[in-house]
Amino acid sequence: MNACTVSDNTAIGGGGGIYNRGTLTLERSTVCQNSASEGGGIFNAGQLTVTESTVAQNDASGDGGGVLIESWCDLANSTVSGNTAGGNGGGVSVSEKALAAARTEFIHCTVTDNTASTRQGAGIFMFQGGTLRCRAAADANDDEEVNIADALWTMEFLFRGGPSPPPPFPLPGLGTTPGPLFCER
């Protein structure tokens, strides 16, 4: 789907705007003002790529106001904003199933002004029990430890104009400091 708008739809089950069980690429599109029990804007149980798109002002009575991810999903250069969930993940809810069996990536995305009314993860909720398969990727300040300092470093960079993360930033890849952190293959 390229340069499309999916808006003002309602589903009793999942996927108020889009219910995906196949392979879907959404480019330069808008999914807005939809509602469902789960995945108010998009319910993904297939393979989903969202690029240069907006998922906004959707509502789910359960999880995933904007997007509910149960399978492979890439969001790149996109905005998830103003969505509401009665459960977890006002903007995005990533299920246990997705974390266990699939890939979920957020690349240069903005997730802002979402609400999880009664549960957790107003912006993004990632089901507990997932495994961080690349601990080195979470080491934002490249000190060979994954701890609260990495979150603070990232927040300082993103919201206060602090120093950029060390190389290979802004490109993907492993840090340059040799040490005990690793990535599973």
C-alpha positions as CSV (number, residue, x, y, z in Angstrom):
1,M,0.0,0.0,0.0
2,N,1.5,3.3,-1.1
3,A,0.2,6.8,-0.2
4,C,-3.1,5.4,1.2
5,T,-5.3,6.5,4.1
6,V,-7.1,4.0,6.2
7,S,-9.5,5.8,8.5
8,D,-12.7,5.7,10.5
9,N,-13.2,2.0,10.7
10,T,-14.3,-0.3,13.5
11,A,-13.7,-4.0,14.1
12,I,-15.2,-6.1,16.9
13,G,-12.1,-8.2,17.0
14,G,-8.6,-7.1,16.0
15,G,-7.4,-4.6,13.5
16,G,-9.7,-1.6,13.3
17,G,-7.9,-0.2,10.3
18,I,-5.8,-3.2,9.0
19,Y,-5.7,-6.9,10.0
20,N,-2.6,-8.5,8.4
21,R,-1.9,-12.2,8.3
22,G,0.0,-12.1,5.0
23,T,2.8,-9.9,3.8
24,L,2.1,-6.2,3.8
25,T,4.2,-3.1,3.1
26,L,2.7,0.2,4.1
27,E,4.6,3.2,2.6
28,R,3.9,6.9,2.9
29,S,0.4,6.1,4.3
30,T,-1.8,7.1,7.2
31,V,-3.8,4.8,9.5
32,C,-6.0,7.0,11.7
33,Q,-9.1,7.1,13.8
34,N,-9.9,3.4,13.7
35,S,-11.0,1.2,16.6
36,A,-10.9,-2.4,17.6
37,S,-10.7,-4.7,20.7
38,E,-6.9,-5.2,19.9
39,G,-4.7,-3.4,17.4
40,G,-6.9,-0.3,17.0
41,G,-5.0,0.9,13.9
42,I,-3.1,-2.3,12.8
43,F,-3.2,-5.9,14.0
44,N,-0.2,-7.7,12.6
45,A,0.0,-11.5,12.6
46,G,2.0,-11.8,9.4
47,Q,4.9,-9.9,8.0
48,L,4.6,-6.1,8.2
49,T,6.8,-3.3,7.0
50,V,5.8,0.3,7.7
51,T,7.9,3.1,6.2
52,E,7.4,6.8,6.2
53,S,3.9,6.4,7.6
54,T,1.7,7.7,10.4
55,V,-0.4,5.6,12.8
56,A,-2.4,8.1,14.8
57,Q,-5.6,8.6,16.9
58,N,-6.6,4.9,16.9
59,D,-8.2,3.2,19.9
60,A,-8.2,-0.4,21.3
61,S,-10.2,-1.5,24.2
62,G,-7.5,-4.1,24.9
63,D,-3.8,-4.0,23.8
64,G,-2.2,-2.0,21.0
65,G,-4.0,1.2,20.5
66,G,-2.0,2.0,17.4
67,V,-0.3,-1.3,16.5
68,L,-0.5,-4.8,18.0
69,I,2.4,-6.9,16.8
70,E,2.2,-10.7,17.0
71,S,4.7,-11.5,14.2
72,W,7.5,-10.1,12.1
73,C,7.4,-6.2,11.9
74,D,9.7,-3.4,10.9
75,L,8.7,0.2,11.5
76,A,11.0,2.8,9.9
77,N,10.9,6.6,9.6
78,S,7.3,6.5,10.9
79,T,5.2,8.2,13.6
80,V,2.9,6.5,16.1
81,S,1.0,9.2,17.9
82,G,-2.1,10.0,19.9
83,N,-3.3,6.4,20.1
84,T,-5.1,4.9,23.2
85,A,-5.3,1.4,24.6
86,G,-7.4,0.1,27.4
87,G,-4.7,-2.5,28.0
88,N,-1.0,-2.5,27.3
89,G,0.8,-0.5,24.7
90,G,-1.0,2.7,23.9
91,G,1.1,3.2,20.8
92,V,2.5,-0.2,20.1
93,S,2.1,-3.5,21.9
94,V,4.6,-6.3,21.1
95,S,3.3,-9.7,22.2
96,E,5.1,-12.6,23.8
97,K,4.6,-14.5,20.5
98,A,6.3,-11.9,18.5
99,L,9.3,-11.7,20.8
100,A,9.7,-15.5,20.9
101,A,9.4,-16.2,17.2
102,A,9.9,-13.1,15.1
103,R,11.8,-9.9,14.4
104,T,10.5,-6.5,15.6
105,E,12.5,-3.4,14.7
106,F,11.9,0.3,15.2
107,I,14.3,2.5,13.1
108,H,14.1,6.3,13.2
109,C,10.6,6.3,14.6
110,T,8.7,8.8,16.7
111,V,6.4,7.3,19.3
112,T,4.6,10.2,21.2
113,D,1.5,11.2,23.0
114,N,0.0,7.7,23.4
115,T,-2.0,6.5,26.4
116,A,-2.4,3.1,28.0
117,S,-5.4,3.8,30.1
118,T,-5.4,1.0,32.6
119,R,-2.1,-0.9,32.1
120,Q,1.5,-0.4,31.0
121,G,3.6,1.0,28.2
122,A,1.9,4.2,27.0
123,G,4.3,4.4,24.1
124,I,5.6,0.9,23.6
125,F,4.9,-2.3,25.6
126,M,7.1,-5.2,25.0
127,F,5.8,-8.4,26.7
128,Q,8.0,-9.5,29.6
129,G,10.0,-12.6,29.2
130,G,11.5,-11.6,25.9
131,T,15.2,-12.2,25.4
132,L,17.7,-9.5,24.5
133,R,19.6,-11.4,21.8
134,C,22.2,-8.6,21.3
135,R,23.3,-7.2,24.7
136,A,26.0,-5.1,22.9
137,A,23.2,-3.2,21.1
138,A,21.7,-2.1,24.4
139,D,25.1,-0.7,25.6
140,A,24.4,2.9,24.4
141,N,27.4,4.5,26.2
142,D,29.8,1.7,25.1
143,D,31.1,1.0,28.7
144,E,30.6,-2.8,28.3
145,E,27.8,-2.9,30.8
146,V,24.0,-2.8,30.3
147,N,22.5,-0.7,33.0
148,I,20.5,2.4,33.8
149,A,23.4,4.6,32.5
150,D,22.6,3.4,29.0
151,A,19.0,4.6,29.2
152,L,20.1,7.9,30.7
153,W,22.7,8.4,28.0
154,T,20.1,7.7,25.3
155,M,17.5,10.1,26.9
156,E,20.1,12.8,27.2
157,F,21.0,12.4,23.5
158,L,17.4,12.2,22.2
159,F,15.8,14.9,24.3
160,R,18.5,17.3,25.5
161,G,21.0,17.4,22.7
162,G,23.6,15.4,24.6
163,P,26.6,13.7,23.0
164,S,26.0,11.2,20.2
165,P,26.4,7.5,21.0
166,P,29.8,6.1,20.2
167,P,30.6,4.5,16.8
168,P,29.2,2.8,14.8
169,F,26.4,5.3,15.4
170,P,24.6,6.5,13.3
171,L,25.0,3.3,11.3
172,P,23.9,-0.1,12.6
173,G,26.6,-2.5,13.9
174,L,28.5,-3.5,16.9
175,G,30.4,-1.1,19.2
176,T,34.1,-0.6,18.8
177,T,35.1,-1.4,22.4
178,P,36.2,-5.1,22.9
179,G,34.6,-6.7,25.9
180,P,32.2,-9.3,27.3
181,L,29.0,-8.2,25.6
182,F,27.9,-10.2,22.6
183,C,25.2,-10.8,20.0
184,E,23.6,-14.2,19.5
185,R,23.6,-15.5,16.0
